[in-house]
Amino acid sequence: MELARINLNLLISLYYLLHNRSVTAAATAQHISQPAMSRNLSQLREIFADQLMVRVGNNMHLTPRGEQLWLQLPEALNHLESLLIPGQFEPAGYIGEFNIATTDFITHDLLPPLMTDLQQDAPGISLHFHLWHPGMMESLRQGRMDLAACILDTVPDDIYGKQLGSDSYSCLVNQNHPLAGQTLSLADYIAAEHIGISAGGDKIRAVDEALLQLNLQRAMKLTVPFIHSAMAITSRANYLLTLPSRIATTLGSTYGLSIMPLPDQLKIPASNYYLIWHQRLQGDPAHRYLRERMLHSLRE
């Protein structure tokens, strides 16, 4: 088929015909008359040398060629629209993949509902999640990562981002810990043995820097890379686990852990949650679709 034989309006008609499998419904969707859509269908059948859809009983069914076109057409229209009208995007027909850096808390506890929706609305999207660490900022610049959901102090000038919220810190202990049920003093906090989470965002440095302001240092006896591992260990061993309050509140009860406010003297700056991406992807329609869905999900 030569492109000179078909115009864009016919491709739009083809999209609505294959999507609705009805001349009447397709005409309504494209805001043209039913006779005009019937004429367009006749031209399309001639161009593709195929009936495209045929009546079976009371319904219209796509021919094998029609089914093949329906698999290819939405993505093809997306590419055309990105050339002519940047920003238009049809998620159902998009095929592509994204690399996202984030934490195990987000991937395990906040994103499953989003993944369920994307599987229905944008089945051609493939997502590959990686555990965030500060060095991945360069991966965003180099294109190895497309998005990151993380804790940051500030967002660099060449990085776009949306703040999802901020959070204070809390302490978790198991219910058999000698300090459980007590008001946690600064002396008790320093004397205790601590467990920390070493990956997926800096949850150790902020606490240690606040202690350093008081010329104090805690005994970090164990670090593990994952939040759920830290909580499982804390549920059995008498460590103190200090981490952002939202995580403590969301997951603590699952592991039978008690939340304890930190000592008043320990002033830890709020942790700021961001979804970030490099400026070169700001106008990409598929990227915008995905980040808007993620922003909505994470804010919920």
Residue frames as qw, qx, qy, qz and C-alpha x, y, z in Angstrom:
[[0.000, 0.888, 0.459, 0.000, 0.00, 0.00, 0.00],
 [0.404, 0.320, -0.016, 0.857, 1.35, 3.43, -0.94],
 [0.150, -0.454, -0.485, 0.733, 0.84, 6.29, 1.49],
 [0.114, 0.104, -0.271, -0.950, -0.37, 8.50, -1.35],
 [0.340, -0.285, -0.767, -0.463, -3.49, 6.33, -1.62],
 [0.475, -0.609, -0.628, 0.099, -4.72, 7.05, 1.91],
 [0.005, 0.658, -0.154, 0.737, -5.26, 10.16, 4.01],
 [0.090, 0.152, -0.744, 0.644, -5.09, 10.57, 7.75],
 [0.578, -0.068, 0.179, -0.793, -8.86, 10.96, 8.09],
 [0.834, 0.072, -0.453, -0.306, -9.30, 7.45, 6.71],
 [0.472, 0.168, -0.764, 0.406, -6.85, 6.11, 9.28],
 [0.239, -0.119, 0.510, -0.818, -8.87, 7.78, 12.03],
 [0.766, 0.021, -0.116, -0.632, -12.03, 6.22, 10.62],
 [0.722, 0.158, -0.674, 0.005, -10.29, 2.86, 10.52],
 [0.137, 0.187, -0.734, 0.638, -9.37, 3.24, 14.19],
 [0.482, -0.027, 0.358, -0.799, -12.96, 3.96, 15.23],
 [0.804, 0.125, -0.352, -0.462, -14.38, 1.19, 13.02],
 [0.625, 0.163, -0.741, 0.185, -12.01, -1.44, 14.41],
 [0.010, 0.153, -0.657, 0.738, -12.47, -0.19, 17.96],
 [0.516, 0.069, 0.329, -0.788, -16.29, 0.01, 17.91],
 [0.139, 0.067, 0.960, 0.233, -17.00, -2.73, 15.35],
 [0.223, 0.708, 0.649, -0.165, -20.02, -0.72, 14.29],
 [0.308, 0.427, 0.322, 0.787, -20.42, 1.83, 11.50],
 [0.270, -0.831, -0.333, -0.355, -22.99, 3.78, 13.52],
 [0.648, -0.708, -0.081, 0.268, -20.88, 3.89, 16.70],
 [0.633, -0.058, 0.202, 0.745, -17.74, 4.73, 14.73],
 [0.156, 0.627, 0.338, 0.684, -19.51, 7.62, 12.99],
 [0.434, -0.860, -0.225, -0.145, -20.71, 8.98, 16.34],
 [0.725, -0.499, 0.029, 0.474, -17.21, 8.70, 17.84],
 [0.502, 0.041, 0.292, 0.813, -15.63, 10.56, 14.88],
 [0.141, 0.640, 0.276, -0.703, -18.49, 13.11, 14.71],
 [0.170, 0.213, -0.592, -0.759, -19.37, 12.37, 11.10],
 [0.754, 0.099, 0.035, -0.649, -22.56, 11.03, 9.50],
 [0.765, -0.077, 0.637, -0.055, -23.27, 7.33, 9.14],
 [0.778, 0.611, 0.143, 0.022, -23.30, 7.52, 5.30],
 [0.215, 0.868, -0.439, 0.088, -19.89, 9.24, 5.40],
 [0.465, -0.495, 0.727, -0.104, -18.52, 6.49, 7.61],
 [0.852, 0.242, 0.459, -0.066, -19.98, 3.84, 5.29],
 [0.606, 0.783, -0.132, 0.054, -18.18, 5.49, 2.37],
 [0.089, -0.776, 0.612, -0.127, -14.95, 5.53, 4.38],
 [0.721, -0.202, 0.655, -0.105, -15.36, 1.82, 5.17],
 [0.829, 0.515, 0.216, -0.011, -15.81, 1.09, 1.45],
 [0.362, 0.850, -0.365, 0.116, -12.61, 2.98, 0.62],
 [0.365, -0.612, 0.683, -0.162, -10.71, 1.20, 3.37],
 [0.854, 0.068, 0.508, -0.084, -11.89, -2.19, 2.14],
 [0.723, 0.687, -0.011, 0.075, -10.63, -1.29, -1.32],
 [0.083, 0.847, -0.499, 0.162, -7.28, -0.01, -0.06],
 [0.401, -0.468, 0.764, -0.189, -6.59, -3.05, 2.12],
 [0.547, 0.179, -0.715, -0.397, -8.24, -5.52, -0.28],
 [0.241, -0.143, -0.910, 0.307, -10.11, -7.01, 2.68],
 [0.342, -0.666, -0.543, -0.380, -13.58, -6.73, 4.21],
 [0.088, 0.424, -0.465, 0.772, -11.96, -5.73, 7.55],
 [0.293, 0.039, 0.744, -0.600, -15.18, -6.52, 9.44],
 [0.363, -0.135, -0.745, -0.543, -18.17, -8.67, 8.55],
 [0.616, -0.281, 0.182, -0.713, -21.57, -9.27, 10.06],
 [0.334, -0.004, -0.940, 0.070, -22.06, -12.47, 12.05],
 [0.213, -0.588, -0.755, 0.199, -25.61, -12.66, 13.34],
 [0.080, -0.948, -0.303, -0.061, -26.43, -9.31, 14.95],
 [0.444, -0.790, 0.200, 0.372, -22.78, -8.32, 15.49],
 [0.563, 0.773, -0.289, 0.047, -19.82, -7.23, 13.39],
 [0.850, -0.388, 0.231, 0.270, -16.64, -9.32, 13.69],
 [0.058, 0.815, -0.468, -0.336, -13.17, -8.35, 12.55],
 [0.909, 0.369, -0.194, 0.019, -11.56, -10.40, 9.82],
 [0.845, -0.253, -0.004, 0.471, -8.05, -11.76, 10.48],
 [0.445, 0.410, 0.077, 0.792, -6.67, -8.75, 8.56],
 [0.276, -0.788, -0.134, -0.534, -8.84, -6.45, 10.65],
 [0.793, -0.594, -0.080, 0.113, -7.54, -8.05, 13.86],
 [0.747, 0.028, 0.029, 0.663, -3.97, -7.60, 12.65],
 [0.175, 0.612, 0.110, 0.764, -4.57, -3.94, 11.86],
 [0.514, -0.787, -0.149, -0.308, -6.15, -3.37, 15.28],
 [0.828, -0.404, -0.057, 0.385, -2.98, -4.68, 16.94],
 [0.597, 0.089, 0.137, 0.786, -0.80, -2.29, 14.91],
 [0.120, 0.732, 0.345, 0.575, -2.92, 0.80, 14.34],
 [0.408, -0.895, -0.178, 0.015, -3.05, 2.47, 17.80],
 [0.645, -0.472, 0.182, 0.572, 0.74, 2.49, 18.11],
 [0.461, 0.308, 0.419, 0.719, 1.10, 3.76, 14.54],
 [0.062, -0.852, -0.341, -0.391, -1.33, 6.59, 15.24],
 [0.565, -0.770, -0.059, 0.289, 0.56, 7.44, 18.43],
 [0.609, -0.171, 0.288, 0.719, 3.74, 7.84, 16.42],
 [0.239, 0.560, 0.438, 0.662, 1.99, 10.02, 13.84],
 [0.286, -0.895, -0.297, -0.173, 0.38, 12.17, 16.52],
 [0.632, -0.597, 0.023, 0.493, 3.69, 12.62, 18.32],
 [0.471, 0.100, 0.349, 0.804, 5.02, 14.13, 15.09],
 [0.012, 0.557, 0.444, 0.702, 2.03, 16.34, 14.37],
 [0.457, -0.714, -0.078, -0.525, 0.45, 17.03, 17.76],
 [0.383, 0.243, -0.743, 0.493, 2.98, 16.42, 20.56],
 [0.282, -0.169, 0.557, -0.763, 1.31, 15.29, 23.74],
 [0.818, 0.022, -0.091, -0.567, -1.47, 13.11, 22.29],
 [0.025, 0.341, -0.932, 0.117, -1.21, 9.55, 23.54],
 [0.838, -0.102, -0.228, -0.485, -3.25, 6.36, 23.29],
 [0.358, -0.526, 0.737, -0.228, -2.11, 4.07, 26.14],
 [0.884, 0.080, 0.390, -0.244, -3.95, 0.98, 24.87],
 [0.845, 0.529, -0.009, 0.078, -1.81, 0.80, 21.75],
 [0.042, 0.867, -0.485, 0.109, 1.54, 1.87, 23.17],
 [0.970, -0.066, -0.124, 0.198, 4.40, -0.64, 23.29],
 [0.305, 0.715, -0.396, 0.489, 7.52, 0.30, 25.21],
 [0.767, -0.357, -0.444, 0.296, 9.47, -0.16, 28.42],
 [0.105, -0.863, 0.188, -0.458, 10.60, 2.02, 31.31],
 [0.647, -0.022, -0.577, 0.498, 13.26, 1.64, 33.98],
 [0.370, -0.789, -0.070, -0.486, 12.21, 3.04, 37.35],
 [0.421, 0.169, -0.668, 0.590, 14.33, 3.44, 40.46],
 [0.537, -0.587, -0.074, -0.601, 12.44, 3.28, 43.74],
 [0.226, -0.416, 0.757, -0.451, 12.31, 1.64, 47.16],
 [0.212, -0.106, -0.970, -0.057, 11.11, -1.78, 48.18],
 [0.158, 0.381, 0.628, -0.660, 8.38, -0.11, 50.28],
 [0.416, 0.437, -0.112, -0.790, 6.91, 1.60, 47.23],
 [0.410, 0.222, -0.766, -0.444, 7.11, -1.43, 44.94],
 [0.199, -0.123, -0.958, 0.164, 5.72, -3.83, 47.58],
 [0.031, -0.465, -0.713, 0.523, 3.11, -1.72, 49.33],
 [0.199, 0.595, 0.151, -0.764, 2.04, 1.19, 47.11],
 [0.220, 0.413, -0.544, -0.697, 2.34, 0.16, 43.45],
 [0.217, 0.126, 0.963, 0.098, 0.43, -3.17, 43.12],
 [0.380, 0.664, 0.543, -0.347, -2.93, -1.39, 42.49],
 [0.228, 0.748, -0.279, -0.557, -1.27, 0.77, 39.83],
 [0.079, -0.302, 0.879, 0.360, 0.20, -2.29, 38.13],
 [0.346, 0.381, 0.849, -0.119, -3.24, -3.90, 38.02],
 [0.352, 0.790, 0.233, -0.444, -4.69, -0.81, 36.32],
 [0.107, 0.672, -0.530, -0.506, -1.82, -0.50, 33.83],
 [0.282, -0.053, 0.936, 0.205, -2.18, -4.14, 32.83],
 [0.372, 0.611, 0.687, -0.124, -5.73, -3.32, 31.75],
 [0.232, 0.907, 0.133, -0.327, -5.26, 0.20, 30.33],
 [0.294, 0.823, -0.459, -0.159, -1.76, 0.00, 28.82],
 [0.956, -0.156, 0.246, 0.007, -0.86, -3.68, 28.38],
 [0.775, 0.532, -0.095, 0.328, 2.04, -2.88, 26.06],
 [0.060, -0.848, 0.390, -0.355, 4.01, -1.07, 28.78],
 [0.862, -0.105, -0.406, 0.285, 6.81, -3.06, 30.43],
 [0.249, -0.885, 0.227, -0.321, 8.19, -1.71, 33.72],
 [0.802, 0.069, -0.445, 0.394, 11.53, -2.69, 35.27],
 [0.417, -0.884, 0.032, -0.211, 12.07, -1.56, 38.85],
 [0.655, 0.284, -0.442, 0.543, 15.49, -1.02, 40.42],
 [0.555, -0.668, -0.367, 0.335, 16.41, -0.27, 44.01],
 [0.165, 0.934, -0.005, 0.317, 17.14, 3.45, 44.31],
 [0.666, -0.442, -0.099, 0.593, 20.48, 4.77, 45.52],
 [0.004, -0.870, -0.015, 0.494, 21.82, 8.34, 45.21],
 [0.297, -0.353, 0.632, 0.623, 24.20, 7.39, 42.39],
 [0.379, 0.459, 0.772, 0.224, 21.18, 6.75, 40.18],
 [0.149, 0.845, 0.137, -0.495, 20.77, 10.49, 39.69],
 [0.042, -0.540, 0.611, 0.578, 23.45, 10.13, 37.03],
 [0.278, 0.178, 0.918, 0.217, 21.51, 7.19, 35.56],
 [0.292, 0.774, 0.488, -0.281, 18.58, 9.57, 35.01],
 [0.080, 0.799, -0.259, -0.537, 20.88, 11.96, 33.19],
 [0.095, -0.378, 0.817, 0.425, 22.38, 9.22, 31.03],
 [0.665, 0.136, -0.340, -0.650, 19.01, 7.65, 30.16],
 [0.298, 0.089, -0.946, 0.088, 19.57, 4.38, 32.01],
 [0.004, -0.436, -0.786, 0.439, 16.65, 5.27, 34.29],
 [0.009, -0.511, -0.513, -0.689, 13.43, 6.96, 33.20],
 [0.458, -0.709, -0.113, -0.524, 11.87, 7.76, 36.58],
 [0.425, 0.056, -0.739, 0.519, 12.78, 7.61, 40.24],
 [0.540, -0.711, -0.218, -0.395, 10.64, 7.72, 43.39],
 [0.673, 0.044, -0.461, 0.577, 12.92, 8.59, 46.26],
 [0.409, -0.850, -0.215, 0.254, 13.77, 10.70, 49.31],
 [0.555, 0.430, 0.014, 0.712, 15.80, 13.83, 48.47],
 [0.288, -0.538, -0.272, 0.744, 17.01, 16.95, 50.21],
 [0.243, 0.665, -0.094, -0.700, 16.93, 19.01, 47.00],
 [0.778, 0.457, 0.420, 0.094, 16.20, 18.35, 43.30],
 [0.451, -0.252, 0.363, 0.776, 19.06, 19.26, 40.89],
 [0.253, 0.553, -0.050, -0.792, 18.43, 21.99, 38.32],
 [0.307, 0.285, -0.701, -0.577, 18.46, 19.60, 35.33],
 [0.113, -0.200, -0.972, 0.045, 15.99, 17.22, 36.96],
 [0.461, -0.336, -0.204, -0.795, 12.23, 17.69, 36.93],
 [0.261, -0.119, -0.907, 0.308, 10.27, 16.49, 39.90],
 [0.498, -0.548, -0.245, -0.625, 7.04, 16.56, 41.86],
 [0.049, -0.269, 0.764, -0.585, 7.09, 16.42, 45.63],
 [0.515, -0.299, -0.756, -0.273, 4.79, 13.70, 46.91],
 [0.610, -0.740, -0.187, -0.212, 4.93, 14.74, 50.53],
 [0.191, 0.579, -0.621, 0.493, 7.17, 14.94, 53.54],
 [0.838, -0.352, -0.410, -0.080, 7.53, 12.82, 56.64],
 [0.338, -0.750, 0.480, -0.304, 8.94, 12.79, 60.14],
 [0.471, 0.280, -0.830, 0.104, 10.76, 9.85, 61.75],
 [0.779, -0.442, 0.134, -0.424, 9.62, 7.26, 64.27],
 [0.003, -0.450, 0.882, -0.137, 11.16, 4.31, 66.05],
 [0.867, -0.081, -0.294, -0.395, 9.96, 0.69, 65.95],
 [0.099, -0.402, 0.866, -0.282, 10.61, -2.05, 68.53],
 [0.516, -0.200, -0.804, -0.219, 9.17, -5.47, 69.16],
 [0.567, -0.640, -0.146, -0.497, 6.74, -5.80, 72.03],
 [0.880, -0.379, -0.197, 0.210, 9.27, -7.73, 74.17],
 [0.482, 0.493, -0.228, 0.688, 11.97, -5.09, 73.89],
 [0.432, -0.372, -0.536, 0.622, 12.98, -3.69, 77.32],
 [0.033, -0.159, -0.039, 0.986, 12.07, -0.19, 76.11],
 [0.185, -0.392, -0.720, -0.543, 8.64, -1.14, 74.69],
 [0.366, -0.731, -0.568, -0.094, 5.83, 0.88, 76.22],
 [0.462, -0.572, -0.194, 0.650, 8.16, 3.47, 77.73],
 [0.233, 0.967, -0.003, -0.099, 8.86, 7.07, 76.85],
 [0.854, 0.210, 0.007, 0.475, 12.08, 6.87, 74.89],
 [0.287, -0.898, 0.108, 0.315, 14.78, 9.10, 76.40],
 [0.459, 0.801, -0.382, -0.019, 17.83, 10.27, 74.49],
 [0.251, -0.569, 0.771, -0.133, 20.06, 8.26, 76.85],
 [0.763, 0.086, 0.615, -0.179, 18.00, 5.11, 76.20],
 [0.718, 0.681, 0.022, -0.139, 18.18, 5.74, 72.44],
 [0.242, 0.782, -0.573, 0.044, 21.98, 6.04, 72.49],
 [0.411, -0.418, 0.784, -0.202, 22.46, 3.04, 74.77],
 [0.844, 0.229, 0.405, -0.267, 20.30, 0.73, 72.63],
 [0.390, -0.160, 0.740, 0.524, 21.46, -1.38, 69.69],
 [0.464, 0.584, 0.043, -0.665, 20.19, -0.22, 66.31],
 [0.578, 0.221, 0.702, 0.353, 19.30, -1.74, 62.95],
 [0.173, 0.622, -0.111, -0.755, 19.35, 0.38, 59.78],
 [0.736, 0.520, 0.433, 0.026, 18.14, 0.14, 56.19],
 [0.431, -0.463, 0.382, 0.674, 21.03, 0.71, 53.82],
 [0.182, 0.092, 0.676, 0.708, 19.32, 0.84, 50.42],
 [0.001, 0.642, 0.719, 0.266, 16.31, 2.34, 48.69],
 [0.116, -0.856, -0.108, -0.492, 16.91, 5.87, 49.98],
 [0.352, 0.324, -0.572, 0.665, 19.01, 7.34, 52.75],
 [0.630, -0.633, -0.307, -0.329, 17.23, 6.41, 55.99],
 [0.789, -0.321, -0.270, 0.449, 20.42, 6.31, 58.11],
 [0.446, 0.260, -0.060, 0.854, 22.34, 9.51, 57.33],
 [0.222, -0.666, -0.157, -0.694, 19.63, 11.94, 58.44],
 [0.760, -0.614, -0.205, -0.061, 19.41, 10.30, 61.88],
 [0.791, -0.162, -0.117, 0.578, 23.17, 10.15, 62.35],
 [0.284, 0.440, 0.033, 0.851, 23.60, 13.77, 61.30],
 [0.443, -0.725, -0.157, -0.503, 20.97, 14.85, 63.84],
 [0.842, -0.479, -0.147, 0.201, 22.83, 12.90, 66.53],
 [0.657, 0.164, -0.055, 0.734, 26.11, 14.47, 65.45],
 [0.047, -0.703, -0.073, -0.706, 24.61, 17.89, 66.12],
 [0.671, -0.687, 0.031, -0.276, 24.32, 16.72, 69.76],
 [0.095, 0.646, -0.740, 0.160, 27.85, 15.26, 69.69],
 [0.715, -0.144, 0.610, -0.310, 26.34, 11.80, 70.01],
 [0.390, 0.337, -0.763, -0.389, 26.60, 8.54, 68.10],
 [0.865, -0.115, 0.219, -0.437, 24.40, 5.44, 68.15],
 [0.369, -0.325, 0.861, 0.129, 25.51, 1.81, 67.99],
 [0.734, 0.381, -0.220, -0.518, 24.50, 0.61, 64.51],
 [0.557, -0.316, 0.767, -0.042, 24.80, -3.15, 65.00],
 [0.495, 0.231, 0.805, 0.233, 23.16, -4.31, 61.78],
 [0.346, 0.493, -0.150, -0.784, 22.26, -2.89, 58.36],
 [0.501, 0.259, 0.811, 0.156, 20.15, -4.64, 55.73],
 [0.077, -0.005, 0.447, 0.891, 19.07, -3.41, 52.28],
 [0.288, -0.388, -0.668, -0.566, 15.33, -4.02, 52.53],
 [0.389, -0.369, 0.226, -0.813, 12.57, -2.57, 54.73],
 [0.878, -0.215, -0.180, -0.387, 10.68, -5.83, 55.15],
 [0.764, 0.112, -0.529, 0.353, 13.88, -7.65, 56.13],
 [0.113, 0.341, -0.456, 0.814, 14.62, -4.99, 58.75],
 [0.598, -0.319, 0.109, -0.727, 11.13, -5.28, 60.18],
 [0.915, -0.082, -0.371, -0.137, 11.19, -9.07, 60.25],
 [0.591, 0.174, -0.555, 0.558, 14.48, -9.00, 62.15],
 [0.124, -0.344, 0.340, -0.866, 13.25, -6.29, 64.53],
 [0.759, -0.302, -0.167, -0.552, 10.20, -8.40, 65.33],
 [0.928, -0.146, -0.328, 0.100, 12.50, -11.08, 66.76],
 [0.653, 0.016, -0.289, 0.700, 15.64, -9.25, 67.93],
 [0.284, -0.831, -0.344, 0.331, 15.88, -6.35, 70.37],
 [0.398, 0.083, 0.207, 0.890, 17.01, -3.63, 68.00],
 [0.188, 0.710, 0.285, -0.616, 15.65, -0.13, 67.50],
 [0.433, 0.340, 0.595, 0.586, 14.60, 0.61, 63.92],
 [0.047, 0.660, 0.162, -0.732, 14.34, 4.31, 63.05],
 [0.270, 0.213, 0.693, 0.634, 12.66, 5.16, 59.76],
 [0.207, -0.157, -0.192, -0.946, 10.10, 7.53, 58.19],
 [0.381, 0.055, 0.632, -0.673, 6.84, 7.57, 60.11],
 [0.720, 0.265, -0.144, -0.624, 4.60, 6.69, 57.18],
 [0.589, 0.266, -0.760, -0.073, 6.48, 3.46, 56.62],
 [0.028, 0.116, -0.835, 0.537, 6.42, 2.70, 60.35],
 [0.518, 0.142, 0.378, -0.754, 2.67, 3.31, 60.55],
 [0.722, 0.309, -0.338, -0.518, 1.86, 1.37, 57.37],
 [0.718, 0.248, -0.650, -0.020, 3.96, -1.72, 58.05],
 [0.062, -0.445, 0.712, -0.539, 4.74, -1.83, 61.78],
 [0.708, -0.121, 0.410, -0.562, 1.60, -3.64, 62.89],
 [0.859, 0.313, -0.334, -0.227, 2.10, -6.31, 60.20],
 [0.610, 0.307, -0.647, 0.340, 5.23, -7.41, 62.07],
 [0.662, -0.602, -0.437, 0.094, 3.81, -6.87, 65.56],
 [0.493, 0.104, -0.217, 0.836, 6.04, -3.85, 66.16],
 [0.205, -0.833, -0.421, 0.294, 5.30, -0.93, 68.45],
 [0.354, 0.688, 0.072, 0.630, 5.80, 2.66, 67.30],
 [0.514, -0.617, -0.277, 0.527, 7.73, 4.90, 69.70],
 [0.197, 0.972, 0.014, 0.130, 8.19, 8.67, 69.28],
 [0.678, 0.295, -0.282, 0.611, 11.80, 9.70, 69.12],
 [0.436, -0.511, -0.356, 0.650, 13.31, 11.72, 71.99],
 [0.144, 0.948, 0.265, -0.104, 12.35, 15.39, 71.81],
 [0.290, -0.769, 0.333, 0.463, 16.01, 16.46, 71.71],
 [0.484, -0.048, 0.716, 0.501, 16.58, 14.50, 68.48],
 [0.392, 0.705, 0.110, -0.581, 15.63, 16.96, 65.72],
 [0.481, 0.029, 0.734, 0.478, 15.66, 15.10, 62.40],
 [0.262, 0.327, -0.234, -0.877, 14.72, 17.17, 59.33],
 [0.767, 0.331, 0.358, -0.416, 11.61, 16.01, 57.48],
 [0.399, -0.083, 0.782, 0.471, 12.23, 13.52, 54.68],
 [0.461, 0.528, -0.037, -0.712, 10.86, 14.75, 51.36],
 [0.626, 0.173, 0.747, 0.145, 9.44, 12.24, 48.88],
 [0.282, 0.602, -0.280, -0.693, 9.76, 13.01, 45.16],
 [0.792, 0.354, 0.470, 0.161, 8.99, 11.51, 41.79],
 [0.071, -0.773, 0.323, 0.542, 11.78, 12.75, 39.50],
 [0.795, 0.395, 0.387, 0.248, 12.85, 12.50, 35.84],
 [0.434, -0.223, 0.270, 0.830, 15.35, 14.14, 33.52],
 [0.241, 0.599, 0.084, -0.759, 14.34, 17.30, 31.66],
 [0.129, 0.247, -0.715, -0.641, 14.72, 15.66, 28.22],
 [0.092, -0.281, -0.947, -0.123, 11.67, 13.45, 28.98],
 [0.158, 0.303, 0.423, -0.839, 9.44, 16.31, 30.12],
 [0.496, 0.354, -0.125, -0.783, 7.50, 16.45, 26.83],
 [0.183, 0.116, -0.936, -0.278, 7.40, 12.75, 25.97],
 [0.646, -0.223, -0.176, -0.708, 3.71, 11.65, 25.83],
 [0.814, -0.138, -0.564, -0.025, 4.26, 8.06, 27.03],
 [0.429, 0.053, -0.569, 0.700, 6.50, 9.21, 29.86],
 [0.254, -0.221, 0.168, -0.926, 3.99, 11.87, 30.86],
 [0.757, -0.235, -0.374, -0.481, 1.19, 9.30, 30.92],
 [0.753, -0.109, -0.598, 0.252, 3.18, 6.94, 33.15],
 [0.282, 0.084, -0.480, 0.826, 4.42, 9.57, 35.58],
 [0.419, -0.274, 0.001, -0.865, 0.94, 11.06, 35.95],
 [0.823, -0.243, -0.441, -0.264, -0.44, 7.62, 36.78],
 [0.655, -0.044, -0.558, 0.507, 2.39, 7.05, 39.27],
 [0.013, 0.244, -0.280, 0.928, 1.91, 10.49, 40.83],
 [0.634, -0.323, -0.165, -0.682, -1.78, 9.80, 41.35],
 [0.850, -0.177, -0.496, 0.000, -1.10, 6.35, 42.81],
 [0.542, 0.046, -0.506, 0.669, 1.66, 7.48, 45.17],
 [0.150, -0.284, 0.194, -0.927, -0.28, 10.50, 46.39],
 [0.740, -0.331, -0.321, -0.491, -3.28, 8.31, 47.11]]
